[in-house]
Amino acid sequence: MDWNDRKNPPIDYMNKDVTFKIVEQGPVRVALAVTKKGQNSEITQIISLAAGEAGKVIEVKNEIDWQSKEVSLKAAFPNDCCQ
């Protein structure tokens, strides 16, 4: 991909038909699956949190079914959290 193409603004966002589902809910760990669609593609992000020391990390697993032709995917994780 040409650098000038990378600087172009997005043509679309993966924010169609968004669904949320709890996929794990135990005494020390919880996981939420967020599925998003757009441009004939689908992304499922599984966001996991744990109790105790393991809870200091947010685990994000991405499952991507990319079917969009001549389109790149850019992932961004903006956050604003406090310690």
HTML snippet that shows the backbone in 3Dmol.js (N, CA, C, O; Angstrom):
<script src="https://3Dmol.org/build/3Dmol-min.js"></script>
<div id="view" style="width:600px;height:400px;position:relative"></div>
<script>
const pdb = `
ATOM      1  N   MET A   1       0.844  -1.174   0.000  1.00  0.00           N
ATOM      2  CA  MET A   1       0.000   0.000   0.000  1.00  0.00           C
ATOM      3  C   MET A   1       0.890   1.238   0.000  1.00  0.00           C
ATOM      4  O   MET A   1       1.897   1.294   0.705  1.00  0.00           O
ATOM      5  N   ASP A   2       0.515   2.198  -0.777  1.00  0.00           N
ATOM      6  CA  ASP A   2       1.248   3.447  -0.881  1.00  0.00           C
ATOM      7  C   ASP A   2       1.046   4.289   0.384  1.00  0.00           C
ATOM      8  O   ASP A   2      -0.043   4.298   0.958  1.00  0.00           O
ATOM      9  N   TRP A   3       2.099   4.996   0.817  1.00  0.00           N
ATOM     10  CA  TRP A   3       2.028   5.809   2.026  1.00  0.00           C
ATOM     11  C   TRP A   3       0.922   6.872   1.920  1.00  0.00           C
ATOM     12  O   TRP A   3       0.229   7.140   2.902  1.00  0.00           O
ATOM     13  N   ASN A   4       0.759   7.468   0.752  1.00  0.00           N
ATOM     14  CA  ASN A   4      -0.290   8.475   0.588  1.00  0.00           C
ATOM     15  C   ASN A   4      -1.677   7.883   0.812  1.00  0.00           C
ATOM     16  O   ASN A   4      -2.562   8.564   1.331  1.00  0.00           O
ATOM     17  N   ASP A   5      -1.876   6.628   0.427  1.00  0.00           N
ATOM     18  CA  ASP A   5      -3.155   5.966   0.674  1.00  0.00           C
ATOM     19  C   ASP A   5      -3.389   5.782   2.168  1.00  0.00           C
ATOM     20  O   ASP A   5      -4.519   5.918   2.638  1.00  0.00           O
ATOM     21  N   ARG A   6      -2.344   5.477   2.914  1.00  0.00           N
ATOM     22  CA  ARG A   6      -2.469   5.266   4.364  1.00  0.00           C
ATOM     23  C   ARG A   6      -2.868   6.538   5.091  1.00  0.00           C
ATOM     24  O   ARG A   6      -3.470   6.477   6.162  1.00  0.00           O
ATOM     25  N   LYS A   7      -2.539   7.685   4.523  1.00  0.00           N
ATOM     26  CA  LYS A   7      -2.866   8.952   5.174  1.00  0.00           C
ATOM     27  C   LYS A   7      -4.298   9.393   4.901  1.00  0.00           C
ATOM     28  O   LYS A   7      -4.784  10.331   5.533  1.00  0.00           O
ATOM     29  N   ASN A   8      -4.977   8.736   3.976  1.00  0.00           N
ATOM     30  CA  ASN A   8      -6.365   9.096   3.658  1.00  0.00           C
ATOM     31  C   ASN A   8      -7.276   8.804   4.846  1.00  0.00           C
ATOM     32  O   ASN A   8      -6.993   7.899   5.631  1.00  0.00           O
ATOM     33  N   PRO A   9      -8.350   9.546   4.985  1.00  0.00           N
ATOM     34  CA  PRO A   9      -9.303   9.254   6.065  1.00  0.00           C
ATOM     35  C   PRO A   9     -10.012   7.922   5.799  1.00  0.00           C
ATOM     36  O   PRO A   9     -10.044   7.458   4.659  1.00  0.00           O
ATOM     37  N   PRO A  10     -10.577   7.309   6.836  1.00  0.00           N
ATOM     38  CA  PRO A  10     -11.293   6.040   6.655  1.00  0.00           C
ATOM     39  C   PRO A  10     -12.473   6.191   5.697  1.00  0.00           C
ATOM     40  O   PRO A  10     -13.126   7.234   5.655  1.00  0.00           O
ATOM     41  N   ILE A  11     -12.731   5.141   4.938  1.00  0.00           N
ATOM     42  CA  ILE A  11     -13.898   5.151   4.052  1.00  0.00           C
ATOM     43  C   ILE A  11     -15.125   4.584   4.761  1.00  0.00           C
ATOM     44  O   ILE A  11     -16.256   4.789   4.321  1.00  0.00           O
ATOM     45  N   ASP A  12     -14.890   3.864   5.870  1.00  0.00           N
ATOM     46  CA  ASP A  12     -15.985   3.267   6.627  1.00  0.00           C
ATOM     47  C   ASP A  12     -15.438   2.796   7.969  1.00  0.00           C
ATOM     48  O   ASP A  12     -14.228   2.778   8.194  1.00  0.00           O
ATOM     49  N   TYR A  13     -16.344   2.420   8.844  1.00  0.00           N
ATOM     50  CA  TYR A  13     -15.973   1.904  10.160  1.00  0.00           C
ATOM     51  C   TYR A  13     -16.635   0.554  10.376  1.00  0.00           C
ATOM     52  O   TYR A  13     -17.696   0.273   9.819  1.00  0.00           O
ATOM     53  N   MET A  14     -16.005  -0.266  11.179  1.00  0.00           N
ATOM     54  CA  MET A  14     -16.566  -1.578  11.530  1.00  0.00           C
ATOM     55  C   MET A  14     -17.531  -1.382  12.704  1.00  0.00           C
ATOM     56  O   MET A  14     -17.239  -1.785  13.830  1.00  0.00           O
ATOM     57  N   ASN A  15     -18.672  -0.765  12.430  1.00  0.00           N
ATOM     58  CA  ASN A  15     -19.615  -0.466  13.509  1.00  0.00           C
ATOM     59  C   ASN A  15     -21.064  -0.810  13.142  1.00  0.00           C
ATOM     60  O   ASN A  15     -22.004  -0.226  13.680  1.00  0.00           O
ATOM     61  N   LYS A  16     -21.229  -1.756  12.231  1.00  0.00           N
ATOM     62  CA  LYS A  16     -22.581  -2.174  11.829  1.00  0.00           C
ATOM     63  C   LYS A  16     -22.963  -3.450  12.587  1.00  0.00           C
ATOM     64  O   LYS A  16     -22.110  -4.293  12.863  1.00  0.00           O
ATOM     65  N   ASP A  17     -24.215  -3.579  12.912  1.00  0.00           N
ATOM     66  CA  ASP A  17     -24.749  -4.792  13.566  1.00  0.00           C
ATOM     67  C   ASP A  17     -23.896  -5.218  14.760  1.00  0.00           C
ATOM     68  O   ASP A  17     -23.513  -6.383  14.863  1.00  0.00           O
ATOM     69  N   VAL A  18     -23.599  -4.285  15.657  1.00  0.00           N
ATOM     70  CA  VAL A  18     -22.767  -4.584  16.825  1.00  0.00           C
ATOM     71  C   VAL A  18     -23.581  -5.389  17.834  1.00  0.00           C
ATOM     72  O   VAL A  18     -24.708  -5.028  18.172  1.00  0.00           O
ATOM     73  N   THR A  19     -22.986  -6.493  18.312  1.00  0.00           N
ATOM     74  CA  THR A  19     -23.626  -7.312  19.339  1.00  0.00           C
ATOM     75  C   THR A  19     -22.642  -7.550  20.481  1.00  0.00           C
ATOM     76  O   THR A  19     -21.427  -7.544  20.283  1.00  0.00           O
ATOM     77  N   PHE A  20     -23.183  -7.757  21.671  1.00  0.00           N
ATOM     78  CA  PHE A  20     -22.401  -8.048  22.866  1.00  0.00           C
ATOM     79  C   PHE A  20     -22.913  -9.349  23.469  1.00  0.00           C
ATOM     80  O   PHE A  20     -24.117  -9.601  23.496  1.00  0.00           O
ATOM     81  N   LYS A  21     -21.989 -10.172  23.953  1.00  0.00           N
ATOM     82  CA  LYS A  21     -22.395 -11.443  24.555  1.00  0.00           C
ATOM     83  C   LYS A  21     -21.372 -11.828  25.631  1.00  0.00           C
ATOM     84  O   LYS A  21     -20.167 -11.798  25.382  1.00  0.00           O
ATOM     85  N   ILE A  22     -21.844 -12.182  26.804  1.00  0.00           N
ATOM     86  CA  ILE A  22     -20.949 -12.688  27.849  1.00  0.00           C
ATOM     87  C   ILE A  22     -20.615 -14.127  27.482  1.00  0.00           C
ATOM     88  O   ILE A  22     -21.510 -14.966  27.375  1.00  0.00           O
ATOM     89  N   VAL A  23     -19.337 -14.414  27.291  1.00  0.00           N
ATOM     90  CA  VAL A  23     -18.922 -15.748  26.873  1.00  0.00           C
ATOM     91  C   VAL A  23     -18.226 -16.518  27.991  1.00  0.00           C
ATOM     92  O   VAL A  23     -18.000 -17.722  27.869  1.00  0.00           O
ATOM     93  N   GLU A  24     -17.888 -15.833  29.072  1.00  0.00           N
ATOM     94  CA  GLU A  24     -17.287 -16.501  30.231  1.00  0.00           C
ATOM     95  C   GLU A  24     -17.628 -15.668  31.460  1.00  0.00           C
ATOM     96  O   GLU A  24     -17.429 -14.453  31.472  1.00  0.00           O
ATOM     97  N   GLN A  25     -18.146 -16.333  32.499  1.00  0.00           N
ATOM     98  CA  GLN A  25     -18.490 -15.623  33.724  1.00  0.00           C
ATOM     99  C   GLN A  25     -18.278 -16.567  34.897  1.00  0.00           C
ATOM    100  O   GLN A  25     -19.184 -17.289  35.314  1.00  0.00           O
ATOM    101  N   GLY A  26     -17.060 -16.543  35.414  1.00  0.00           N
ATOM    102  CA  GLY A  26     -16.716 -17.406  36.530  1.00  0.00           C
ATOM    103  C   GLY A  26     -16.334 -16.592  37.754  1.00  0.00           C
ATOM    104  O   GLY A  26     -16.451 -15.366  37.753  1.00  0.00           O
ATOM    105  N   PRO A  27     -15.882 -17.266  38.791  1.00  0.00           N
ATOM    106  CA  PRO A  27     -15.545 -16.566  40.034  1.00  0.00           C
ATOM    107  C   PRO A  27     -14.290 -15.693  39.924  1.00  0.00           C
ATOM    108  O   PRO A  27     -14.125 -14.758  40.709  1.00  0.00           O
ATOM    109  N   VAL A  28     -13.410 -15.980  38.971  1.00  0.00           N
ATOM    110  CA  VAL A  28     -12.172 -15.199  38.866  1.00  0.00           C
ATOM    111  C   VAL A  28     -11.935 -14.600  37.479  1.00  0.00           C
ATOM    112  O   VAL A  28     -10.923 -13.932  37.264  1.00  0.00           O
ATOM    113  N   ARG A  29     -12.841 -14.827  36.548  1.00  0.00           N
ATOM    114  CA  ARG A  29     -12.621 -14.318  35.195  1.00  0.00           C
ATOM    115  C   ARG A  29     -13.961 -14.086  34.506  1.00  0.00           C
ATOM    116  O   ARG A  29     -14.909 -14.850  34.687  1.00  0.00           O
ATOM    117  N   VAL A  30     -14.025 -13.014  33.711  1.00  0.00           N
ATOM    118  CA  VAL A  30     -15.208 -12.718  32.911  1.00  0.00           C
ATOM    119  C   VAL A  30     -14.728 -12.314  31.517  1.00  0.00           C
ATOM    120  O   VAL A  30     -13.693 -11.663  31.374  1.00  0.00           O
ATOM    121  N   ALA A  31     -15.487 -12.703  30.496  1.00  0.00           N
ATOM    122  CA  ALA A  31     -15.120 -12.360  29.117  1.00  0.00           C
ATOM    123  C   ALA A  31     -16.370 -11.934  28.356  1.00  0.00           C
ATOM    124  O   ALA A  31     -17.441 -12.523  28.498  1.00  0.00           O
ATOM    125  N   LEU A  32     -16.200 -10.899  27.549  1.00  0.00           N
ATOM    126  CA  LEU A  32     -17.274 -10.336  26.753  1.00  0.00           C
ATOM    127  C   LEU A  32     -16.868 -10.394  25.287  1.00  0.00           C
ATOM    128  O   LEU A  32     -15.767  -9.975  24.930  1.00  0.00           O
ATOM    129  N   ALA A  33     -17.754 -10.912  24.433  1.00  0.00           N
ATOM    130  CA  ALA A  33     -17.499 -10.943  22.991  1.00  0.00           C
ATOM    131  C   ALA A  33     -18.268  -9.793  22.349  1.00  0.00           C
ATOM    132  O   ALA A  33     -19.481  -9.669  22.518  1.00  0.00           O
ATOM    133  N   VAL A  34     -17.545  -8.956  21.614  1.00  0.00           N
ATOM    134  CA  VAL A  34     -18.141  -7.833  20.890  1.00  0.00           C
ATOM    135  C   VAL A  34     -17.944  -8.117  19.407  1.00  0.00           C
ATOM    136  O   VAL A  34     -16.810  -8.191  18.933  1.00  0.00           O
ATOM    137  N   THR A  35     -19.037  -8.275  18.674  1.00  0.00           N
ATOM    138  CA  THR A  35     -18.966  -8.559  17.245  1.00  0.00           C
ATOM    139  C   THR A  35     -19.427  -7.331  16.478  1.00  0.00           C
ATOM    140  O   THR A  35     -20.453  -6.727  16.791  1.00  0.00           O
ATOM    141  N   LYS A  36     -18.633  -6.971  15.450  1.00  0.00           N
ATOM    142  CA  LYS A  36     -18.914  -5.791  14.631  1.00  0.00           C
ATOM    143  C   LYS A  36     -18.812  -6.186  13.167  1.00  0.00           C
ATOM    144  O   LYS A  36     -18.015  -7.049  12.801  1.00  0.00           O
ATOM    145  N   LYS A  37     -19.626  -5.546  12.330  1.00  0.00           N
ATOM    146  CA  LYS A  37     -19.603  -5.845  10.902  1.00  0.00           C
ATOM    147  C   LYS A  37     -19.439  -4.561  10.097  1.00  0.00           C
ATOM    148  O   LYS A  37     -19.733  -3.465  10.576  1.00  0.00           O
ATOM    149  N   GLY A  38     -18.963  -4.721   8.861  1.00  0.00           N
ATOM    150  CA  GLY A  38     -18.825  -3.609   7.937  1.00  0.00           C
ATOM    151  C   GLY A  38     -18.059  -4.040   6.708  1.00  0.00           C
ATOM    152  O   GLY A  38     -17.163  -4.880   6.796  1.00  0.00           O
ATOM    153  N   GLN A  39     -18.401  -3.473   5.558  1.00  0.00           N
ATOM    154  CA  GLN A  39     -17.697  -3.754   4.305  1.00  0.00           C
ATOM    155  C   GLN A  39     -17.577  -5.265   4.027  1.00  0.00           C
ATOM    156  O   GLN A  39     -16.528  -5.724   3.576  1.00  0.00           O
ATOM    157  N   ASN A  40     -18.630  -6.029   4.290  1.00  0.00           N
ATOM    158  CA  ASN A  40     -18.665  -7.480   4.053  1.00  0.00           C
ATOM    159  C   ASN A  40     -17.729  -8.274   4.966  1.00  0.00           C
ATOM    160  O   ASN A  40     -17.468  -9.448   4.703  1.00  0.00           O
ATOM    161  N   SER A  41     -17.227  -7.662   6.018  1.00  0.00           N
ATOM    162  CA  SER A  41     -16.311  -8.330   6.936  1.00  0.00           C
ATOM    163  C   SER A  41     -16.896  -8.340   8.335  1.00  0.00           C
ATOM    164  O   SER A  41     -17.863  -7.635   8.624  1.00  0.00           O
ATOM    165  N   GLU A  42     -16.292  -9.156   9.210  1.00  0.00           N
ATOM    166  CA  GLU A  42     -16.764  -9.272  10.581  1.00  0.00           C
ATOM    167  C   GLU A  42     -15.577  -9.399  11.522  1.00  0.00           C
ATOM    168  O   GLU A  42     -14.622 -10.123  11.240  1.00  0.00           O
ATOM    169  N   ILE A  43     -15.643  -8.694  12.636  1.00  0.00           N
ATOM    170  CA  ILE A  43     -14.608  -8.762  13.662  1.00  0.00           C
ATOM    171  C   ILE A  43     -15.281  -9.105  14.979  1.00  0.00           C
ATOM    172  O   ILE A  43     -16.275  -8.484  15.354  1.00  0.00           O
ATOM    173  N   THR A  44     -14.739 -10.091  15.678  1.00  0.00           N
ATOM    174  CA  THR A  44     -15.182 -10.390  17.027  1.00  0.00           C
ATOM    175  C   THR A  44     -14.003 -10.160  17.959  1.00  0.00           C
ATOM    176  O   THR A  44     -12.936 -10.751  17.789  1.00  0.00           O
ATOM    177  N   GLN A  45     -14.206  -9.298  18.944  1.00  0.00           N
ATOM    178  CA  GLN A  45     -13.195  -9.042  19.956  1.00  0.00           C
ATOM    179  C   GLN A  45     -13.673  -9.667  21.253  1.00  0.00           C
ATOM    180  O   GLN A  45     -14.775  -9.383  21.723  1.00  0.00           O
ATOM    181  N   ILE A  46     -12.835 -10.523  21.831  1.00  0.00           N
ATOM    182  CA  ILE A  46     -13.141 -11.130  23.117  1.00  0.00           C
ATOM    183  C   ILE A  46     -12.297 -10.410  24.157  1.00  0.00           C
ATOM    184  O   ILE A  46     -11.070 -10.505  24.151  1.00  0.00           O
ATOM    185  N   ILE A  47     -12.964  -9.693  25.046  1.00  0.00           N
ATOM    186  CA  ILE A  47     -12.310  -8.866  26.051  1.00  0.00           C
ATOM    187  C   ILE A  47     -12.444  -9.583  27.386  1.00  0.00           C
ATOM    188  O   ILE A  47     -13.554  -9.839  27.853  1.00  0.00           O
ATOM    189  N   SER A  48     -11.294  -9.910  28.006  1.00  0.00           N
ATOM    190  CA  SER A  48     -11.283 -10.697  29.240  1.00  0.00           C
ATOM    191  C   SER A  48     -10.670  -9.909  30.387  1.00  0.00           C
ATOM    192  O   SER A  48      -9.686  -9.189  30.220  1.00  0.00           O
ATOM    193  N   LEU A  49     -11.280 -10.064  31.554  1.00  0.00           N
ATOM    194  CA  LEU A  49     -10.780  -9.488  32.797  1.00  0.00           C
ATOM    195  C   LEU A  49     -10.708 -10.581  33.838  1.00  0.00           C
ATOM    196  O   LEU A  49     -11.567 -11.462  33.877  1.00  0.00           O
ATOM    197  N   ALA A  50      -9.684 -10.534  34.688  1.00  0.00           N
ATOM    198  CA  ALA A  50      -9.523 -11.536  35.733  1.00  0.00           C
ATOM    199  C   ALA A  50      -9.401 -10.847  37.089  1.00  0.00           C
ATOM    200  O   ALA A  50      -9.145  -9.645  37.168  1.00  0.00           O
ATOM    201  N   ALA A  51      -9.583 -11.611  38.134  1.00  0.00           N
ATOM    202  CA  ALA A  51      -9.448 -11.099  39.498  1.00  0.00           C
ATOM    203  C   ALA A  51      -7.991 -11.187  39.953  1.00  0.00           C
ATOM    204  O   ALA A  51      -7.180 -11.895  39.355  1.00  0.00           O
ATOM    205  N   GLY A  52      -7.683 -10.466  41.005  1.00  0.00           N
ATOM    206  CA  GLY A  52      -6.340 -10.538  41.589  1.00  0.00           C
ATOM    207  C   GLY A  52      -5.282  -9.897  40.718  1.00  0.00           C
ATOM    208  O   GLY A  52      -5.570  -8.969  39.962  1.00  0.00           O
ATOM    209  N   GLU A  53      -4.051 -10.391  40.823  1.00  0.00           N
ATOM    210  CA  GLU A  53      -2.928  -9.853  40.053  1.00  0.00           C
ATOM    211  C   GLU A  53      -3.166  -9.953  38.553  1.00  0.00           C
ATOM    212  O   GLU A  53      -2.759  -9.063  37.808  1.00  0.00           O
ATOM    213  N   ALA A  54      -3.811 -11.007  38.101  1.00  0.00           N
ATOM    214  CA  ALA A  54      -4.089 -11.175  36.674  1.00  0.00           C
ATOM    215  C   ALA A  54      -5.032 -10.089  36.164  1.00  0.00           C
ATOM    216  O   ALA A  54      -5.077  -9.822  34.963  1.00  0.00           O
ATOM    217  N   GLY A  55      -5.787  -9.460  37.068  1.00  0.00           N
ATOM    218  CA  GLY A  55      -6.738  -8.427  36.691  1.00  0.00           C
ATOM    219  C   GLY A  55      -6.108  -7.099  36.340  1.00  0.00           C
ATOM    220  O   GLY A  55      -6.805  -6.160  35.954  1.00  0.00           O
ATOM    221  N   LYS A  56      -4.806  -7.010  36.470  1.00  0.00           N
ATOM    222  CA  LYS A  56      -4.120  -5.772  36.102  1.00  0.00           C
ATOM    223  C   LYS A  56      -3.915  -5.661  34.594  1.00  0.00           C
ATOM    224  O   LYS A  56      -3.387  -4.664  34.101  1.00  0.00           O
ATOM    225  N   VAL A  57      -4.339  -6.693  33.870  1.00  0.00           N
ATOM    226  CA  VAL A  57      -4.184  -6.732  32.422  1.00  0.00           C
ATOM    227  C   VAL A  57      -5.552  -6.973  31.787  1.00  0.00           C
ATOM    228  O   VAL A  57      -6.312  -7.826  32.243  1.00  0.00           O
ATOM    229  N   ILE A  58      -5.857  -6.219  30.737  1.00  0.00           N
ATOM    230  CA  ILE A  58      -7.051  -6.482  29.935  1.00  0.00           C
ATOM    231  C   ILE A  58      -6.590  -7.259  28.714  1.00  0.00           C
ATOM    232  O   ILE A  58      -5.743  -6.791  27.954  1.00  0.00           O
ATOM    233  N   GLU A  59      -7.144  -8.436  28.530  1.00  0.00           N
ATOM    234  CA  GLU A  59      -6.768  -9.285  27.394  1.00  0.00           C
ATOM    235  C   GLU A  59      -7.794  -9.093  26.278  1.00  0.00           C
ATOM    236  O   GLU A  59      -8.997  -9.217  26.506  1.00  0.00           O
ATOM    237  N   VAL A  60      -7.316  -8.791  25.076  1.00  0.00           N
ATOM    238  CA  VAL A  60      -8.200  -8.621  23.923  1.00  0.00           C
ATOM    239  C   VAL A  60      -7.754  -9.584  22.838  1.00  0.00           C
ATOM    240  O   VAL A  60      -6.621  -9.514  22.361  1.00  0.00           O
ATOM    241  N   LYS A  61      -8.639 -10.474  22.454  1.00  0.00           N
ATOM    242  CA  LYS A  61      -8.366 -11.429  21.373  1.00  0.00           C
ATOM    243  C   LYS A  61      -9.245 -11.029  20.188  1.00  0.00           C
ATOM    244  O   LYS A  61     -10.457 -10.865  20.330  1.00  0.00           O
ATOM    245  N   ASN A  62      -8.623 -10.874  19.023  1.00  0.00           N
ATOM    246  CA  ASN A  62      -9.357 -10.478  17.818  1.00  0.00           C
ATOM    247  C   ASN A  62      -9.520 -11.663  16.882  1.00  0.00           C
ATOM    248  O   ASN A  62      -8.547 -12.328  16.527  1.00  0.00           O
ATOM    249  N   GLU A  63     -10.753 -11.917  16.488  1.00  0.00           N
ATOM    250  CA  GLU A  63     -11.053 -12.924  15.479  1.00  0.00           C
ATOM    251  C   GLU A  63     -11.604 -12.159  14.280  1.00  0.00           C
ATOM    252  O   GLU A  63     -12.672 -11.553  14.359  1.00  0.00           O
ATOM    253  N   ILE A  64     -10.865 -12.191  13.165  1.00  0.00           N
ATOM    254  CA  ILE A  64     -11.195 -11.342  12.020  1.00  0.00           C
ATOM    255  C   ILE A  64     -11.524 -12.195  10.797  1.00  0.00           C
ATOM    256  O   ILE A  64     -10.715 -13.014  10.359  1.00  0.00           O
ATOM    257  N   ASP A  65     -12.713 -11.992  10.259  1.00  0.00           N
ATOM    258  CA  ASP A  65     -13.113 -12.607   8.997  1.00  0.00           C
ATOM    259  C   ASP A  65     -13.158 -11.475   7.975  1.00  0.00           C
ATOM    260  O   ASP A  65     -14.196 -10.840   7.785  1.00  0.00           O
ATOM    261  N   TRP A  66     -12.021 -11.227   7.316  1.00  0.00           N
ATOM    262  CA  TRP A  66     -11.872 -10.078   6.431  1.00  0.00           C
ATOM    263  C   TRP A  66     -12.199 -10.477   5.003  1.00  0.00           C
ATOM    264  O   TRP A  66     -11.461 -11.243   4.384  1.00  0.00           O
ATOM    265  N   GLN A  67     -13.299  -9.961   4.482  1.00  0.00           N
ATOM    266  CA  GLN A  67     -13.746 -10.261   3.125  1.00  0.00           C
ATOM    267  C   GLN A  67     -13.793  -9.013   2.252  1.00  0.00           C
ATOM    268  O   GLN A  67     -14.238  -9.077   1.106  1.00  0.00           O
ATOM    269  N   SER A  68     -13.341  -7.887   2.777  1.00  0.00           N
ATOM    270  CA  SER A  68     -13.401  -6.620   2.046  1.00  0.00           C
ATOM    271  C   SER A  68     -12.306  -6.570   0.992  1.00  0.00           C
ATOM    272  O   SER A  68     -11.137  -6.812   1.293  1.00  0.00           O
ATOM    273  N   LYS A  69     -12.674  -6.262  -0.219  1.00  0.00           N
ATOM    274  CA  LYS A  69     -11.736  -6.207  -1.343  1.00  0.00           C
ATOM    275  C   LYS A  69     -11.094  -4.831  -1.426  1.00  0.00           C
ATOM    276  O   LYS A  69     -11.771  -3.811  -1.297  1.00  0.00           O
ATOM    277  N   GLU A  70      -9.783  -4.809  -1.641  1.00  0.00           N
ATOM    278  CA  GLU A  70      -9.009  -3.585  -1.837  1.00  0.00           C
ATOM    279  C   GLU A  70      -9.179  -2.583  -0.701  1.00  0.00           C
ATOM    280  O   GLU A  70      -9.186  -1.373  -0.927  1.00  0.00           O
ATOM    281  N   VAL A  71      -9.316  -3.092   0.520  1.00  0.00           N
ATOM    282  CA  VAL A  71      -9.487  -2.257   1.705  1.00  0.00           C
ATOM    283  C   VAL A  71      -8.597  -2.816   2.805  1.00  0.00           C
ATOM    284  O   VAL A  71      -8.554  -4.026   3.025  1.00  0.00           O
ATOM    285  N   SER A  72      -7.890  -1.929   3.494  1.00  0.00           N
ATOM    286  CA  SER A  72      -7.049  -2.347   4.621  1.00  0.00           C
ATOM    287  C   SER A  72      -7.807  -2.150   5.925  1.00  0.00           C
ATOM    288  O   SER A  72      -8.732  -1.342   6.006  1.00  0.00           O
ATOM    289  N   LEU A  73      -7.410  -2.886   6.924  1.00  0.00           N
ATOM    290  CA  LEU A  73      -7.988  -2.767   8.260  1.00  0.00           C
ATOM    291  C   LEU A  73      -6.981  -2.074   9.154  1.00  0.00           C
ATOM    292  O   LEU A  73      -5.815  -2.465   9.203  1.00  0.00           O
ATOM    293  N   LYS A  74      -7.422  -1.052   9.859  1.00  0.00           N
ATOM    294  CA  LYS A  74      -6.572  -0.364  10.829  1.00  0.00           C
ATOM    295  C   LYS A  74      -7.218  -0.535  12.184  1.00  0.00           C
ATOM    296  O   LYS A  74      -8.382  -0.180  12.375  1.00  0.00           O
ATOM    297  N   ALA A  75      -6.470  -1.077  13.124  1.00  0.00           N
ATOM    298  CA  ALA A  75      -6.974  -1.260  14.482  1.00  0.00           C
ATOM    299  C   ALA A  75      -6.389  -0.182  15.365  1.00  0.00           C
ATOM    300  O   ALA A  75      -5.191   0.096  15.314  1.00  0.00           O
ATOM    301  N   ALA A  76      -7.240   0.425  16.174  1.00  0.00           N
ATOM    302  CA  ALA A  76      -6.809   1.441  17.125  1.00  0.00           C
ATOM    303  C   ALA A  76      -7.423   1.116  18.486  1.00  0.00           C
ATOM    304  O   ALA A  76      -8.568   0.672  18.569  1.00  0.00           O
ATOM    305  N   PHE A  77      -6.669   1.336  19.523  1.00  0.00           N
ATOM    306  CA  PHE A  77      -7.141   1.075  20.881  1.00  0.00           C
ATOM    307  C   PHE A  77      -7.004   2.334  21.726  1.00  0.00           C
ATOM    308  O   PHE A  77      -6.183   2.386  22.641  1.00  0.00           O
ATOM    309  N   PRO A  78      -7.808   3.348  21.421  1.00  0.00           N
ATOM    310  CA  PRO A  78      -7.725   4.568  22.241  1.00  0.00           C
ATOM    311  C   PRO A  78      -8.251   4.276  23.637  1.00  0.00           C
ATOM    312  O   PRO A  78      -9.250   3.574  23.797  1.00  0.00           O
ATOM    313  N   ASN A  79      -7.590   4.804  24.627  1.00  0.00           N
ATOM    314  CA  ASN A  79      -8.076   4.621  25.988  1.00  0.00           C
ATOM    315  C   ASN A  79      -7.677   5.809  26.841  1.00  0.00           C
ATOM    316  O   ASN A  79      -6.718   6.523  26.548  1.00  0.00           O
ATOM    317  N   ASP A  80      -8.421   5.993  27.878  1.00  0.00           N
ATOM    318  CA  ASP A  80      -8.147   7.050  28.844  1.00  0.00           C
ATOM    319  C   ASP A  80      -8.483   6.479  30.208  1.00  0.00           C
ATOM    320  O   ASP A  80      -9.616   6.582  30.678  1.00  0.00           O
ATOM    321  N   CYS A  81      -7.485   5.876  30.840  1.00  0.00           N
ATOM    322  CA  CYS A  81      -7.736   5.256  32.140  1.00  0.00           C
ATOM    323  C   CYS A  81      -6.796   5.815  33.202  1.00  0.00           C
ATOM    324  O   CYS A  81      -5.738   6.379  32.920  1.00  0.00           O
ATOM    325  N   CYS A  82      -7.223   5.635  34.376  1.00  0.00           N
ATOM    326  CA  CYS A  82      -6.432   6.073  35.539  1.00  0.00           C
ATOM    327  C   CYS A  82      -5.905   4.843  36.263  1.00  0.00           C
ATOM    328  O   CYS A  82      -6.455   3.748  36.146  1.00  0.00           O
ATOM    329  N   GLN A  83      -4.841   5.045  37.005  1.00  0.00           N
ATOM    330  CA  GLN A  83      -4.307   3.940  37.823  1.00  0.00           C
ATOM    331  C   GLN A  83      -4.782   4.065  39.227  1.00  0.00           C
ATOM    332  O   GLN A  83      -4.444   3.234  40.070  1.00  0.00           O
TER     333      GLN A  83
END
`;
const viewer = $3Dmol.createViewer("view");
viewer.addModel(pdb, "pdb");
viewer.setStyle({}, {cartoon: {color: "spectrum"}});
viewer.zoomTo();
viewer.render();
</script>
